Amino acid sequence: MVQNVNLYDPSLRITRDWLGADSFAAAIGAALLAVTLAAGVTHWQARSLQQPAQEVSAALLQQQAALQQLARDVDTLRPDPKLVGEVASTQATLAQRQAALQLLHAGGLGHTEGHAAALQAFARQSIDGLWLTGLVLDRQDMALRGRAMSPELIPAYVGRLNREPALQGRAFRALDIQRPLDEPATAGTTPNPPRLAAYVEFALSGSNGSGFKENPR
């Protein structure tokens, strides 16, 4: 006799008890494994970020220290009164020299042609053994004072000046030549009898009255 068994009958299927001890233990084990893996990953990430975080923290501390030092330096910086005074004096001197230079080029009040060309003429006509110690320039007159190793150099120098176009129209009225005494001995040395100097001093007054208040000595 043959008997057929219906395996698709739900009542005949094998059932598993999910609340059994084995299933519960497996679930607990899987959960612990997942928690362990997650904790390991988190610890690794924390360690990998720890060093950059420490470097950033150290850099911030350095910047804060630098800012504090800069603030202290700014508070302690004060202008030096002596240096400020020197700068002001230098600026005033520079302004005076610029004004004098402008006045020189302008030739004085009301004289717009200037004396620059006349001064260049004197510079061109220099003679060895003769040098000027004073100069007066007027619009149409001039006066000279200087020293020369030989009196013969003076008329030669005047003749060279007369050939300068910038000095045309100016003439000399009188010439005074003196041979001074030599410089006195300094303190602590044996005094020597006075003697004449090796050079002469001269003064040329202008034809219109230009000259010096004191004679050269």
C-alpha positions, 0 to 999 in steps of 0.5 A, spaced: 500 500 500 502 506 498 501 513 502 503 520 499 505 525 504 504 532 503 511 536 505 508 542 503 503 542 509 505 547 514 504 543 520 509 538 517 515 543 516 521 543 521 520 549 525 526 553 529 526 556 536 529 563 535 528 564 543 533 558 544 539 558 548 543 557 541 540 563 537 540 568 543 548 566 544 549 567 537 546 574 537 549 576 543 556 574 540 554 578 533 553 584 537 559 584 541 563 583 535 560 589 532 561 593 538 568 591 538 569 593 531 566 599 532 570 601 538 576 599 535 575 603 529 573 609 533 579 608 537 584 608 531 580 615 528 581 618 535 589 616 535 590 619 528 586 625 529 590 626 536 597 629 533 594 634 528 589 636 534 595 637 538 599 641 533 594 646 531 593 647 539 600 648 539 600 653 534 594 657 537 598 657 543 604 660 539 600 665 536 596 667 542 603 668 545 606 672 539 600 677 540 601 678 547 608 680 546 606 684 540 601 688 545 606 689 550 611 692 545 606 697 542 605 699 549 612 700 551 614 704 544 614 711 545 618 716 541 625 718 543 624 726 545 631 727 543 631 723 536 624 727 535 628 734 536 634 732 532 629 730 526 625 737 527 632 741 527 634 737 521 628 739 517 629 746 519 636 746 517 634 743 510 628 748 509 633 754 511 638 751 506 633 750 500 630 757 501 638 760 501 639 756 495 633 759 492 635 766 494 641 765 491 639 762 484 634 768 484 639 773 486 636 776 492 630 780 492 628 783 486 633 780 482 631 774 477 637 773 473 640 770 479 648 769 481 649 762 479 652 764 472 657 769 476 659 763 481 660 758 475 665 763 472 669 764 479 669 756 479 672 756 472 677 761 473 681 759 479 688 759 479 693 755 483 696 759 489 690 764 489 684 762 493 678 767 495 676 768 503 670 772 501 665 774 496 660 780 495 655 780 489 651 785 487 646 786 481 652 790 478 657 790 483 662 785 486 668 785 491 673 780 493 677 778 499 682 772 498 690 770 499 695 769 494 702 766 494 705 771 490 702 779 489 703 778 481 697 772 481 692 778 483 692 782 476 692 776 472 686 773 476 682 779 475 684 779 468 681 772 467 675 774 471 674 780 466 673 775 460 667 772 463 660 774 460 657 773 467 661 778 470 661 783 465 659 790 467 662 789 474 669 793 475 673 794 481 675 801 484 681 799 489 686 794 491 689 793 498 694 788 499 697 786 505 702 781 508 700 779 514 704 776 520 705 768 521 700 765 525 702 765 533 705 759 536 700 754 540 700 754 547 706 749 550 711 751 544 717 755 544 715 762 542 718 764 536 719 772 534 714 774 529 715 773 522 711 775 515 707 770 512 709 766 506 702 769 502 699 776 502 692 778 503 688 782 498 681 785 498 678 788 491 672 793 493 667 794 487 666 800 483 659 802 486 661 801 493 661 794 494 666 791 500 667 788 506 666 791 513 673 789 516 680 788 512 682 781 512 687 780 517 
